[in-house]
Amino acid sequence: MQQVELIVGSTLDQAVGWVAEMLHDRYTKAVKAHGRFDMAFAGGGTPRALYSLLATPLWRAKVDWSRVGVYVGDERHVPTGDPRSNFRMVRETLLDRVLVSQGNVHPIPTSTRLDDDAAAYEQTMRTTLATLDGMPRVDLMLLGLGPDGHTASLFPGSRALGETERAVVGVGPPDAPTERITVTPPAINAARDVVVLTAGNLKAGALAKLLAAEGSCTELPARCIGPLDGEFTVVCDLAACEHLDRQALRQGIVTRRL
Ligand code: 6PG
């Protein structure tokens, strides 16, 4: 049974601080091992606090961002300047404030047909990343968790949850609330490390189902996370833990309070 580490901070800021430390540790190891660190950034609102922390002078000094390959785990199929764009959020909170190498920054294209953009991003990932079991492999896949248990743009009941060949797909109603492009479960599980960062009592129900002994990926898409050759860490604040029942947790969960 795969081990899942659950890291609980008293606050989101404490949880974010831990993720930053972990990111720095994995960055250091990856650069030492293969000269670069490839990371897929999560969208939504929760990771904003992490990206803002990484953009502070203290953290800017810790990471040579020219060695970082920047990817996005999912994107709304909207123009790049649209306020709903995940990449725009990552750029404004972090990338505009650190010295990334533009050739290493890979936003998801959203200017042509949904499926063509998804296929183009898959091609980008496959030509720039290492692979595991035929899937492009990032060093760190950062994901969020929706109140319904979605992660990236993999929503309950989505046909994308059954994808086994493609690393990136386009999704839209009824599989997703709007047209989006997302990494698939095989691409998530090819990562060296997967971190789910979540916070707030609105996510407590989904987190309890994610970590429960029983459950289905179809109903709770984040349960599709299970790195083939990597670590799975869930980082949250206390509020997100309020429905956790220690007896009902699946085996292999190691909990650590910060
Ligand atoms: C998106 C994200 C999505 C997000 C969750 C949690 O495009 O919105 O990829 O999966 O991580 O919805 O979002 P919050 O962090 O805003 O709660």
Residues whose N, C-alpha, C, O or C-beta is under 5 A from the ligand:
A	BS01	6PG	A42 G43 G44 G45 T46 P47 D74 L143 G144 L145 G146 H150 T151 A152 S153
